[in-house]
Amino acid sequence: MSGTDERLALSEAGQDKGWQRRENGRVDVYLRARYRVRVIWQGNDVISGASFFDDEMFETYTRDLGKVRAWLKK
């Protein structure tokens, strides 16, 4: 998707679902209730990886941006 800023799009999608986002360099952390999603970016269009936590317990890891979008739709 040339010209698309995936990081911004993900941030907006998360915000629409009530996720709070903190940005620290290449890392975005999304928080909502007992859930946390940590995304590490390579630029603004590709992720290095992402982790999903439920009540501070690690649940799963992915390198698939589509999977991260699904997590933020919860």
Sequence and secondary structure as in RCSB ss.txt:
>XXXX:A:sequence
MSGTDERLALSEAGQDKGWQRRENGRVDVYLRARYRVRVIWQGNDVISGASFFDDEMFETYTRDLGKVRAWLKK
>XXXX:A:secstr
 TT  HHHHHHHHHHHTT EEEEETTEEEEEETTEEEEEEEETTTEEEEEEEEETTEEEEEES HHHHHHHHT 
